[in-house]
Amino acid sequence: FIYDNIMYAELNTKSDFCMECGYDGEIKIVEEEGSGKLVWECPNCHNRDQSKMNIARRTCGYIGTQYWNQGRTAEIKDRVLHL
C-alpha cells in the first residue's frame, strides 16, 4: 500500500539490546518507585543500568541512541503504534 499510494513514509523498528541478558526487542520505560522518574528497564532481566543497554528511537526525524531528558522520555513512552 505504501509503495503505491504514499510519496514518503518512515518505518521505525525498535531494535533495543540489553547487554546484561542478551534481550533483543523493545526495552520499556517504567516509572521508578518513590521518585516517579522515568527509567528504561529490560523486560527480561529488569536491568536499569543504561551503560549496559543500547536503545534506539526516532526523535526529531533522526534515529538517536543517546538517552533523553525526562520530557522527551515521557513523550516516547506515550507514543502509540499505528498500523
PDB file with one MODEL, atoms N, CA, C and O in Angstrom:
MODEL        1
ATOM      1  N   PHE A   1       0.820  -1.197   0.000  1.00  0.00           N
ATOM      2  CA  PHE A   1       0.000   0.000   0.000  1.00  0.00           C
ATOM      3  C   PHE A   1       0.862   1.259   0.000  1.00  0.00           C
ATOM      4  O   PHE A   1       0.631   2.169  -0.796  1.00  0.00           O
ATOM      5  N   ILE A   2       1.850   1.315   0.884  1.00  0.00           N
ATOM      6  CA  ILE A   2       2.704   2.498   0.968  1.00  0.00           C
ATOM      7  C   ILE A   2       3.408   2.750  -0.359  1.00  0.00           C
ATOM      8  O   ILE A   2       3.467   3.890  -0.820  1.00  0.00           O
ATOM      9  N   TYR A   3       3.935   1.717  -0.968  1.00  0.00           N
ATOM     10  CA  TYR A   3       4.691   1.860  -2.211  1.00  0.00           C
ATOM     11  C   TYR A   3       3.850   2.502  -3.310  1.00  0.00           C
ATOM     12  O   TYR A   3       4.355   3.337  -4.060  1.00  0.00           O
ATOM     13  N   ASP A   4       2.582   2.130  -3.418  1.00  0.00           N
ATOM     14  CA  ASP A   4       1.722   2.612  -4.498  1.00  0.00           C
ATOM     15  C   ASP A   4       0.966   3.892  -4.173  1.00  0.00           C
ATOM     16  O   ASP A   4       0.512   4.567  -5.096  1.00  0.00           O
ATOM     17  N   ASN A   5       0.809   4.256  -2.906  1.00  0.00           N
ATOM     18  CA  ASN A   5      -0.097   5.345  -2.548  1.00  0.00           C
ATOM     19  C   ASN A   5       0.515   6.505  -1.775  1.00  0.00           C
ATOM     20  O   ASN A   5      -0.096   7.570  -1.701  1.00  0.00           O
ATOM     21  N   ILE A   6       1.673   6.338  -1.212  1.00  0.00           N
ATOM     22  CA  ILE A   6       2.244   7.386  -0.376  1.00  0.00           C
ATOM     23  C   ILE A   6       3.628   7.753  -0.908  1.00  0.00           C
ATOM     24  O   ILE A   6       4.454   6.882  -1.183  1.00  0.00           O
ATOM     25  N   MET A   7       3.866   9.065  -1.049  1.00  0.00           N
ATOM     26  CA  MET A   7       5.140   9.501  -1.615  1.00  0.00           C
ATOM     27  C   MET A   7       6.288   9.402  -0.606  1.00  0.00           C
ATOM     28  O   MET A   7       7.447   9.260  -0.996  1.00  0.00           O
ATOM     29  N   TYR A   8       5.969   9.478   0.683  1.00  0.00           N
ATOM     30  CA  TYR A   8       7.014   9.432   1.698  1.00  0.00           C
ATOM     31  C   TYR A   8       6.471   8.732   2.940  1.00  0.00           C
ATOM     32  O   TYR A   8       5.371   9.040   3.399  1.00  0.00           O
ATOM     33  N   ALA A   9       7.223   7.814   3.470  1.00  0.00           N
ATOM     34  CA  ALA A   9       6.835   7.132   4.704  1.00  0.00           C
ATOM     35  C   ALA A   9       8.087   6.694   5.443  1.00  0.00           C
ATOM     36  O   ALA A   9       9.114   6.403   4.831  1.00  0.00           O
ATOM     37  N   GLU A  10       7.992   6.652   6.752  1.00  0.00           N
ATOM     38  CA  GLU A  10       9.093   6.173   7.578  1.00  0.00           C
ATOM     39  C   GLU A  10       8.609   4.980   8.379  1.00  0.00           C
ATOM     40  O   GLU A  10       7.521   5.008   8.953  1.00  0.00           O
ATOM     41  N   LEU A  11       9.408   3.950   8.415  1.00  0.00           N
ATOM     42  CA  LEU A  11       9.105   2.786   9.232  1.00  0.00           C
ATOM     43  C   LEU A  11      10.133   2.721  10.347  1.00  0.00           C
ATOM     44  O   LEU A  11      11.338   2.733  10.094  1.00  0.00           O
ATOM     45  N   ASN A  12       9.660   2.653  11.558  1.00  0.00           N
ATOM     46  CA  ASN A  12      10.556   2.611  12.710  1.00  0.00           C
ATOM     47  C   ASN A  12      10.495   1.240  13.361  1.00  0.00           C
ATOM     48  O   ASN A  12       9.414   0.708  13.613  1.00  0.00           O
ATOM     49  N   THR A  13      11.646   0.680  13.626  1.00  0.00           N
ATOM     50  CA  THR A  13      11.703  -0.577  14.358  1.00  0.00           C
ATOM     51  C   THR A  13      12.376  -0.325  15.696  1.00  0.00           C
ATOM     52  O   THR A  13      13.199   0.581  15.832  1.00  0.00           O
ATOM     53  N   LYS A  14      12.028  -1.113  16.654  1.00  0.00           N
ATOM     54  CA  LYS A  14      12.632  -0.974  17.979  1.00  0.00           C
ATOM     55  C   LYS A  14      13.659  -2.080  18.136  1.00  0.00           C
ATOM     56  O   LYS A  14      13.326  -3.218  18.469  1.00  0.00           O
ATOM     57  N   SER A  15      14.888  -1.734  17.896  1.00  0.00           N
ATOM     58  CA  SER A  15      15.964  -2.730  17.951  1.00  0.00           C
ATOM     59  C   SER A  15      16.843  -2.486  19.171  1.00  0.00           C
ATOM     60  O   SER A  15      18.043  -2.240  19.046  1.00  0.00           O
ATOM     61  N   ASP A  16      16.237  -2.555  20.342  1.00  0.00           N
ATOM     62  CA  ASP A  16      16.970  -2.348  21.582  1.00  0.00           C
ATOM     63  C   ASP A  16      17.703  -3.629  21.967  1.00  0.00           C
ATOM     64  O   ASP A  16      17.328  -4.727  21.554  1.00  0.00           O
ATOM     65  N   PHE A  17      18.746  -3.468  22.762  1.00  0.00           N
ATOM     66  CA  PHE A  17      19.534  -4.630  23.178  1.00  0.00           C
ATOM     67  C   PHE A  17      20.009  -4.450  24.614  1.00  0.00           C
ATOM     68  O   PHE A  17      20.562  -3.408  24.968  1.00  0.00           O
ATOM     69  N   CYS A  18      19.790  -5.466  25.434  1.00  0.00           N
ATOM     70  CA  CYS A  18      20.279  -5.474  26.820  1.00  0.00           C
ATOM     71  C   CYS A  18      21.566  -6.287  26.868  1.00  0.00           C
ATOM     72  O   CYS A  18      21.573  -7.475  26.548  1.00  0.00           O
ATOM     73  N   MET A  19      22.646  -5.640  27.268  1.00  0.00           N
ATOM     74  CA  MET A  19      23.935  -6.326  27.343  1.00  0.00           C
ATOM     75  C   MET A  19      24.064  -7.191  28.595  1.00  0.00           C
ATOM     76  O   MET A  19      25.005  -7.973  28.723  1.00  0.00           O
ATOM     77  N   GLU A  20      23.129  -7.046  29.501  1.00  0.00           N
ATOM     78  CA  GLU A  20      23.141  -7.840  30.734  1.00  0.00           C
ATOM     79  C   GLU A  20      22.647  -9.269  30.477  1.00  0.00           C
ATOM     80  O   GLU A  20      23.246 -10.231  30.958  1.00  0.00           O
ATOM     81  N   CYS A  21      21.541  -9.403  29.710  1.00  0.00           N
ATOM     82  CA  CYS A  21      20.955 -10.736  29.497  1.00  0.00           C
ATOM     83  C   CYS A  21      20.876 -11.144  28.023  1.00  0.00           C
ATOM     84  O   CYS A  21      20.538 -12.286  27.714  1.00  0.00           O
ATOM     85  N   GLY A  22      21.188 -10.208  27.107  1.00  0.00           N
ATOM     86  CA  GLY A  22      21.136 -10.526  25.685  1.00  0.00           C
ATOM     87  C   GLY A  22      19.776 -10.319  25.050  1.00  0.00           C
ATOM     88  O   GLY A  22      19.578 -10.693  23.894  1.00  0.00           O
ATOM     89  N   TYR A  23      18.824  -9.726  25.782  1.00  0.00           N
ATOM     90  CA  TYR A  23      17.483  -9.476  25.245  1.00  0.00           C
ATOM     91  C   TYR A  23      17.564  -8.558  24.030  1.00  0.00           C
ATOM     92  O   TYR A  23      18.266  -7.548  24.055  1.00  0.00           O
ATOM     93  N   ASP A  24      16.854  -8.908  22.983  1.00  0.00           N
ATOM     94  CA  ASP A  24      16.805  -8.125  21.747  1.00  0.00           C
ATOM     95  C   ASP A  24      15.341  -7.879  21.425  1.00  0.00           C
ATOM     96  O   ASP A  24      14.637  -8.796  21.002  1.00  0.00           O
ATOM     97  N   GLY A  25      14.877  -6.657  21.619  1.00  0.00           N
ATOM     98  CA  GLY A  25      13.472  -6.314  21.416  1.00  0.00           C
ATOM     99  C   GLY A  25      13.238  -4.914  21.940  1.00  0.00           C
ATOM    100  O   GLY A  25      14.147  -4.085  21.917  1.00  0.00           O
ATOM    101  N   GLU A  26      12.042  -4.639  22.409  1.00  0.00           N
ATOM    102  CA  GLU A  26      11.733  -3.297  22.911  1.00  0.00           C
ATOM    103  C   GLU A  26      11.975  -3.212  24.414  1.00  0.00           C
ATOM    104  O   GLU A  26      11.324  -3.903  25.198  1.00  0.00           O
ATOM    105  N   ILE A  27      12.913  -2.364  24.805  1.00  0.00           N
ATOM    106  CA  ILE A  27      13.148  -2.095  26.221  1.00  0.00           C
ATOM    107  C   ILE A  27      12.134  -1.035  26.641  1.00  0.00           C
ATOM    108  O   ILE A  27      11.982  -0.013  25.973  1.00  0.00           O
ATOM    109  N   LYS A  28      11.456  -1.279  27.731  1.00  0.00           N
ATOM    110  CA  LYS A  28      10.326  -0.460  28.167  1.00  0.00           C
ATOM    111  C   LYS A  28      10.762   0.701  29.052  1.00  0.00           C
ATOM    112  O   LYS A  28      11.834   0.683  29.657  1.00  0.00           O
ATOM    113  N   ILE A  29       9.899   1.711  29.108  1.00  0.00           N
ATOM    114  CA  ILE A  29      10.074   2.833  30.021  1.00  0.00           C
ATOM    115  C   ILE A  29       9.116   2.597  31.182  1.00  0.00           C
ATOM    116  O   ILE A  29       7.920   2.392  30.976  1.00  0.00           O
ATOM    117  N   VAL A  30       9.643   2.627  32.397  1.00  0.00           N
ATOM    118  CA  VAL A  30       8.819   2.422  33.589  1.00  0.00           C
ATOM    119  C   VAL A  30       9.035   3.584  34.551  1.00  0.00           C
ATOM    120  O   VAL A  30      10.036   4.298  34.477  1.00  0.00           O
ATOM    121  N   GLU A  31       8.080   3.756  35.448  1.00  0.00           N
ATOM    122  CA  GLU A  31       8.189   4.806  36.455  1.00  0.00           C
ATOM    123  C   GLU A  31       8.880   4.237  37.690  1.00  0.00           C
ATOM    124  O   GLU A  31       8.461   3.222  38.247  1.00  0.00           O
ATOM    125  N   GLU A  32       9.947   4.914  38.101  1.00  0.00           N
ATOM    126  CA  GLU A  32      10.713   4.466  39.264  1.00  0.00           C
ATOM    127  C   GLU A  32       9.894   4.697  40.535  1.00  0.00           C
ATOM    128  O   GLU A  32       9.381   5.790  40.776  1.00  0.00           O
ATOM    129  N   GLU A  33       9.787   3.652  41.329  1.00  0.00           N
ATOM    130  CA  GLU A  33       9.006   3.733  42.553  1.00  0.00           C
ATOM    131  C   GLU A  33       9.627   4.743  43.511  1.00  0.00           C
ATOM    132  O   GLU A  33      10.842   4.761  43.709  1.00  0.00           O
ATOM    133  N   GLY A  34       8.794   5.569  44.094  1.00  0.00           N
ATOM    134  CA  GLY A  34       9.278   6.558  45.058  1.00  0.00           C
ATOM    135  C   GLY A  34       9.558   7.909  44.431  1.00  0.00           C
ATOM    136  O   GLY A  34       9.012   8.921  44.870  1.00  0.00           O
ATOM    137  N   SER A  35      10.411   7.940  43.400  1.00  0.00           N
ATOM    138  CA  SER A  35      10.798   9.217  42.791  1.00  0.00           C
ATOM    139  C   SER A  35       9.876   9.631  41.651  1.00  0.00           C
ATOM    140  O   SER A  35       9.761  10.819  41.349  1.00  0.00           O
ATOM    141  N   GLY A  36       9.217   8.660  41.015  1.00  0.00           N
ATOM    142  CA  GLY A  36       8.365   8.968  39.866  1.00  0.00           C
ATOM    143  C   GLY A  36       9.149   9.217  38.590  1.00  0.00           C
ATOM    144  O   GLY A  36       8.563   9.519  37.550  1.00  0.00           O
ATOM    145  N   LYS A  37      10.466   9.094  38.660  1.00  0.00           N
ATOM    146  CA  LYS A  37      11.326   9.315  37.498  1.00  0.00           C
ATOM    147  C   LYS A  37      11.123   8.188  36.482  1.00  0.00           C
ATOM    148  O   LYS A  37      10.962   7.028  36.862  1.00  0.00           O
ATOM    149  N   LEU A  38      11.131   8.531  35.194  1.00  0.00           N
ATOM    150  CA  LEU A  38      11.010   7.531  34.137  1.00  0.00           C
ATOM    151  C   LEU A  38      12.379   6.938  33.838  1.00  0.00           C
ATOM    152  O   LEU A  38      13.346   7.667  33.617  1.00  0.00           O
ATOM    153  N   VAL A  39      12.456   5.612  33.833  1.00  0.00           N
ATOM    154  CA  VAL A  39      13.714   4.913  33.572  1.00  0.00           C
ATOM    155  C   VAL A  39      13.470   3.806  32.555  1.00  0.00           C
ATOM    156  O   VAL A  39      12.354   3.303  32.427  1.00  0.00           O
ATOM    157  N   TRP A  40      14.515   3.436  31.840  1.00  0.00           N
ATOM    158  CA  TRP A  40      14.452   2.339  30.870  1.00  0.00           C
ATOM    159  C   TRP A  40      14.723   1.036  31.612  1.00  0.00           C
ATOM    160  O   TRP A  40      15.653   0.956  32.415  1.00  0.00           O
ATOM    161  N   GLU A  41      13.900   0.001  31.339  1.00  0.00           N
ATOM    162  CA  GLU A  41      14.050  -1.274  32.033  1.00  0.00           C
ATOM    163  C   GLU A  41      13.880  -2.431  31.057  1.00  0.00           C
ATOM    164  O   GLU A  41      12.917  -2.477  30.291  1.00  0.00           O
ATOM    165  N   CYS A  42      14.821  -3.357  31.095  1.00  0.00           N
ATOM    166  CA  CYS A  42      14.739  -4.564  30.277  1.00  0.00           C
ATOM    167  C   CYS A  42      13.575  -5.416  30.783  1.00  0.00           C
ATOM    168  O   CYS A  42      13.521  -5.728  31.973  1.00  0.00           O
ATOM    169  N   PRO A  43      12.634  -5.801  29.901  1.00  0.00           N
ATOM    170  CA  PRO A  43      11.502  -6.618  30.349  1.00  0.00           C
ATOM    171  C   PRO A  43      11.898  -8.050  30.700  1.00  0.00           C
ATOM    172  O   PRO A  43      11.118  -8.775  31.317  1.00  0.00           O
ATOM    173  N   ASN A  44      13.098  -8.457  30.314  1.00  0.00           N
ATOM    174  CA  ASN A  44      13.543  -9.824  30.571  1.00  0.00           C
ATOM    175  C   ASN A  44      14.244  -9.963  31.926  1.00  0.00           C
ATOM    176  O   ASN A  44      13.868 -10.808  32.738  1.00  0.00           O
ATOM    177  N   CYS A  45      15.264  -9.130  32.168  1.00  0.00           N
ATOM    178  CA  CYS A  45      16.053  -9.269  33.401  1.00  0.00           C
ATOM    179  C   CYS A  45      15.878  -8.086  34.358  1.00  0.00           C
ATOM    180  O   CYS A  45      16.447  -8.089  35.450  1.00  0.00           O
ATOM    181  N   HIS A  46      15.099  -7.079  33.961  1.00  0.00           N
ATOM    182  CA  HIS A  46      14.811  -5.880  34.764  1.00  0.00           C
ATOM    183  C   HIS A  46      16.047  -5.014  34.999  1.00  0.00           C
ATOM    184  O   HIS A  46      16.093  -4.245  35.959  1.00  0.00           O
ATOM    185  N   ASN A  47      17.044  -5.137  34.130  1.00  0.00           N
ATOM    186  CA  ASN A  47      18.227  -4.285  34.174  1.00  0.00           C
ATOM    187  C   ASN A  47      17.812  -2.835  33.928  1.00  0.00           C
ATOM    188  O   ASN A  47      17.034  -2.561  33.014  1.00  0.00           O
ATOM    189  N   ARG A  48      18.321  -1.913  34.731  1.00  0.00           N
ATOM    190  CA  ARG A  48      18.063  -0.479  34.552  1.00  0.00           C
ATOM    191  C   ARG A  48      19.356   0.309  34.339  1.00  0.00           C
ATOM    192  O   ARG A  48      19.325   1.538  34.273  1.00  0.00           O
ATOM    193  N   ASP A  49      20.464  -0.370  34.234  1.00  0.00           N
ATOM    194  CA  ASP A  49      21.765   0.275  34.042  1.00  0.00           C
ATOM    195  C   ASP A  49      21.905   0.687  32.579  1.00  0.00           C
ATOM    196  O   ASP A  49      22.100  -0.158  31.705  1.00  0.00           O
ATOM    197  N   GLN A  50      21.803   1.992  32.318  1.00  0.00           N
ATOM    198  CA  GLN A  50      21.835   2.490  30.941  1.00  0.00           C
ATOM    199  C   GLN A  50      23.159   2.223  30.247  1.00  0.00           C
ATOM    200  O   GLN A  50      23.215   2.201  29.017  1.00  0.00           O
ATOM    201  N   SER A  51      24.220   2.022  31.007  1.00  0.00           N
ATOM    202  CA  SER A  51      25.508   1.729  30.378  1.00  0.00           C
ATOM    203  C   SER A  51      25.569   0.285  29.878  1.00  0.00           C
ATOM    204  O   SER A  51      26.506  -0.092  29.174  1.00  0.00           O
ATOM    205  N   LYS A  52      24.565  -0.523  30.243  1.00  0.00           N
ATOM    206  CA  LYS A  52      24.527  -1.918  29.819  1.00  0.00           C
ATOM    207  C   LYS A  52      23.324  -2.216  28.929  1.00  0.00           C
ATOM    208  O   LYS A  52      22.830  -3.342  28.894  1.00  0.00           O
ATOM    209  N   MET A  53      22.858  -1.189  28.207  1.00  0.00           N
ATOM    210  CA  MET A  53      21.792  -1.389  27.225  1.00  0.00           C
ATOM    211  C   MET A  53      21.958  -0.401  26.084  1.00  0.00           C
ATOM    212  O   MET A  53      22.516   0.682  26.257  1.00  0.00           O
ATOM    213  N   ASN A  54      21.469  -0.787  24.926  1.00  0.00           N
ATOM    214  CA  ASN A  54      21.512   0.062  23.743  1.00  0.00           C
ATOM    215  C   ASN A  54      20.077   0.268  23.278  1.00  0.00           C
ATOM    216  O   ASN A  54      19.380  -0.689  22.941  1.00  0.00           O
ATOM    217  N   ILE A  55      19.639   1.532  23.265  1.00  0.00           N
ATOM    218  CA  ILE A  55      18.270   1.864  22.899  1.00  0.00           C
ATOM    219  C   ILE A  55      18.308   2.846  21.737  1.00  0.00           C
ATOM    220  O   ILE A  55      19.063   3.818  21.761  1.00  0.00           O
ATOM    221  N   ALA A  56      17.491   2.587  20.722  1.00  0.00           N
ATOM    222  CA  ALA A  56      17.420   3.481  19.558  1.00  0.00           C
ATOM    223  C   ALA A  56      15.969   3.891  19.337  1.00  0.00           C
ATOM    224  O   ALA A  56      15.083   3.040  19.255  1.00  0.00           O
ATOM    225  N   ARG A  57      15.728   5.203  19.239  1.00  0.00           N
ATOM    226  CA  ARG A  57      14.392   5.726  18.962  1.00  0.00           C
ATOM    227  C   ARG A  57      14.503   6.891  17.990  1.00  0.00           C
ATOM    228  O   ARG A  57      15.510   7.598  17.960  1.00  0.00           O
ATOM    229  N   ARG A  58      13.455   7.079  17.200  1.00  0.00           N
ATOM    230  CA  ARG A  58      13.414   8.224  16.296  1.00  0.00           C
ATOM    231  C   ARG A  58      12.956   9.446  17.087  1.00  0.00           C
ATOM    232  O   ARG A  58      11.877   9.450  17.680  1.00  0.00           O
ATOM    233  N   THR A  59      13.793  10.479  17.087  1.00  0.00           N
ATOM    234  CA  THR A  59      13.439  11.745  17.724  1.00  0.00           C
ATOM    235  C   THR A  59      13.830  12.868  16.782  1.00  0.00           C
ATOM    236  O   THR A  59      14.948  12.899  16.269  1.00  0.00           O
ATOM    237  N   CYS A  60      12.916  13.778  16.561  1.00  0.00           N
ATOM    238  CA  CYS A  60      13.148  14.936  15.684  1.00  0.00           C
ATOM    239  C   CYS A  60      13.608  14.509  14.291  1.00  0.00           C
ATOM    240  O   CYS A  60      14.434  15.185  13.678  1.00  0.00           O
ATOM    241  N   GLY A  61      13.084  13.403  13.793  1.00  0.00           N
ATOM    242  CA  GLY A  61      13.389  12.960  12.442  1.00  0.00           C
ATOM    243  C   GLY A  61      14.616  12.082  12.298  1.00  0.00           C
ATOM    244  O   GLY A  61      14.882  11.570  11.210  1.00  0.00           O
ATOM    245  N   TYR A  62      15.365  11.899  13.366  1.00  0.00           N
ATOM    246  CA  TYR A  62      16.594  11.110  13.290  1.00  0.00           C
ATOM    247  C   TYR A  62      16.545   9.957  14.292  1.00  0.00           C
ATOM    248  O   TYR A  62      15.895  10.056  15.333  1.00  0.00           O
ATOM    249  N   ILE A  63      17.237   8.868  13.969  1.00  0.00           N
ATOM    250  CA  ILE A  63      17.357   7.767  14.916  1.00  0.00           C
ATOM    251  C   ILE A  63      18.460   8.125  15.903  1.00  0.00           C
ATOM    252  O   ILE A  63      19.609   8.344  15.517  1.00  0.00           O
ATOM    253  N   GLY A  64      18.101   8.180  17.172  1.00  0.00           N
ATOM    254  CA  GLY A  64      19.071   8.515  18.206  1.00  0.00           C
ATOM    255  C   GLY A  64      19.320   7.332  19.118  1.00  0.00           C
ATOM    256  O   GLY A  64      18.433   6.510  19.346  1.00  0.00           O
ATOM    257  N   THR A  65      20.528   7.253  19.635  1.00  0.00           N
ATOM    258  CA  THR A  65      20.853   6.170  20.561  1.00  0.00           C
ATOM    259  C   THR A  65      21.336   6.711  21.902  1.00  0.00           C
ATOM    260  O   THR A  65      21.800   5.949  22.751  1.00  0.00           O
ATOM    261  N   GLN A  66      21.230   8.005  22.091  1.00  0.00           N
ATOM    262  CA  GLN A  66      21.586   8.597  23.376  1.00  0.00           C
ATOM    263  C   GLN A  66      20.330   8.635  24.241  1.00  0.00           C
ATOM    264  O   GLN A  66      19.214   8.555  23.726  1.00  0.00           O
ATOM    265  N   TYR A  67      20.507   8.754  25.527  1.00  0.00           N
ATOM    266  CA  TYR A  67      19.342   8.837  26.402  1.00  0.00           C
ATOM    267  C   TYR A  67      18.819  10.260  26.403  1.00  0.00           C
ATOM    268  O   TYR A  67      19.568  11.209  26.166  1.00  0.00           O
ATOM    269  N   TRP A  68      17.535  10.401  26.668  1.00  0.00           N
ATOM    270  CA  TRP A  68      16.850  11.667  26.533  1.00  0.00           C
ATOM    271  C   TRP A  68      16.460  12.201  27.906  1.00  0.00           C
ATOM    272  O   TRP A  68      16.477  11.473  28.898  1.00  0.00           O
ATOM    273  N   ASN A  69      16.106  13.491  27.948  1.00  0.00           N
ATOM    274  CA  ASN A  69      15.660  14.078  29.212  1.00  0.00           C
ATOM    275  C   ASN A  69      14.282  13.515  29.579  1.00  0.00           C
ATOM    276  O   ASN A  69      13.675  12.793  28.788  1.00  0.00           O
ATOM    277  N   GLN A  70      13.794  13.842  30.763  1.00  0.00           N
ATOM    278  CA  GLN A  70      12.538  13.272  31.254  1.00  0.00           C
ATOM    279  C   GLN A  70      11.342  13.662  30.385  1.00  0.00           C
ATOM    280  O   GLN A  70      10.432  12.855  30.193  1.00  0.00           O
ATOM    281  N   GLY A  71      11.331  14.885  29.860  1.00  0.00           N
ATOM    282  CA  GLY A  71      10.233  15.315  28.993  1.00  0.00           C
ATOM    283  C   GLY A  71      10.167  14.510  27.707  1.00  0.00           C
ATOM    284  O   GLY A  71       9.092  14.055  27.315  1.00  0.00           O
ATOM    285  N   ARG A  72      11.291  14.330  27.052  1.00  0.00           N
ATOM    286  CA  ARG A  72      11.330  13.552  25.807  1.00  0.00           C
ATOM    287  C   ARG A  72      11.055  12.075  26.100  1.00  0.00           C
ATOM    288  O   ARG A  72      10.383  11.401  25.319  1.00  0.00           O
ATOM    289  N   THR A  73      11.568  11.576  27.215  1.00  0.00           N
ATOM    290  CA  THR A  73      11.317  10.183  27.587  1.00  0.00           C
ATOM    291  C   THR A  73       9.824   9.957  27.820  1.00  0.00           C
ATOM    292  O   THR A  73       9.289   8.919  27.430  1.00  0.00           O
ATOM    293  N   ALA A  74       9.147  10.917  28.451  1.00  0.00           N
ATOM    294  CA  ALA A  74       7.696  10.810  28.662  1.00  0.00           C
ATOM    295  C   ALA A  74       6.966  10.800  27.324  1.00  0.00           C
ATOM    296  O   ALA A  74       6.008  10.047  27.145  1.00  0.00           O
ATOM    297  N   GLU A  75       7.411  11.630  26.386  1.00  0.00           N
ATOM    298  CA  GLU A  75       6.789  11.665  25.052  1.00  0.00           C
ATOM    299  C   GLU A  75       6.984  10.331  24.340  1.00  0.00           C
ATOM    300  O   GLU A  75       6.056   9.830  23.704  1.00  0.00           O
ATOM    301  N   ILE A  76       8.167   9.755  24.436  1.00  0.00           N
ATOM    302  CA  ILE A  76       8.440   8.454  23.814  1.00  0.00           C
ATOM    303  C   ILE A  76       7.558   7.378  24.451  1.00  0.00           C
ATOM    304  O   ILE A  76       7.024   6.517  23.751  1.00  0.00           O
ATOM    305  N   LYS A  77       7.408   7.427  25.770  1.00  0.00           N
ATOM    306  CA  LYS A  77       6.585   6.444  26.488  1.00  0.00           C
ATOM    307  C   LYS A  77       5.123   6.510  26.047  1.00  0.00           C
ATOM    308  O   LYS A  77       4.448   5.483  25.984  1.00  0.00           O
ATOM    309  N   ASP A  78       4.631   7.715  25.741  1.00  0.00           N
ATOM    310  CA  ASP A  78       3.220   7.905  25.383  1.00  0.00           C
ATOM    311  C   ASP A  78       2.913   7.624  23.916  1.00  0.00           C
ATOM    312  O   ASP A  78       1.752   7.683  23.512  1.00  0.00           O
ATOM    313  N   ARG A  79       3.915   7.325  23.124  1.00  0.00           N
ATOM    314  CA  ARG A  79       3.681   7.052  21.703  1.00  0.00           C
ATOM    315  C   ARG A  79       2.830   5.803  21.514  1.00  0.00           C
ATOM    316  O   ARG A  79       2.916   4.847  22.284  1.00  0.00           O
ATOM    317  N   VAL A  80       2.005   5.838  20.465  1.00  0.00           N
ATOM    318  CA  VAL A  80       1.168   4.680  20.138  1.00  0.00           C
ATOM    319  C   VAL A  80       1.580   4.132  18.781  1.00  0.00           C
ATOM    320  O   VAL A  80       2.097   4.862  17.936  1.00  0.00           O
ATOM    321  N   LEU A  81       1.350   2.856  18.583  1.00  0.00           N
ATOM    322  CA  LEU A  81       1.696   2.188  17.334  1.00  0.00           C
ATOM    323  C   LEU A  81       0.547   2.338  16.349  1.00  0.00           C
ATOM    324  O   LEU A  81      -0.591   1.988  16.663  1.00  0.00           O
ATOM    325  N   HIS A  82       0.832   2.851  15.169  1.00  0.00           N
ATOM    326  CA  HIS A  82      -0.171   2.994  14.112  1.00  0.00           C
ATOM    327  C   HIS A  82       0.134   1.990  13.020  1.00  0.00           C
ATOM    328  O   HIS A  82       1.231   1.986  12.462  1.00  0.00           O
ATOM    329  N   LEU A  83      -0.821   1.150  12.715  1.00  0.00           N
ATOM    330  CA  LEU A  83      -0.650   0.164  11.647  1.00  0.00           C
ATOM    331  C   LEU A  83      -1.560   0.469  10.493  1.00  0.00           C
ATOM    332  O   LEU A  83      -1.557  -0.254   9.497  1.00  0.00           O
TER     333      LEU A  83
ENDMDL
END
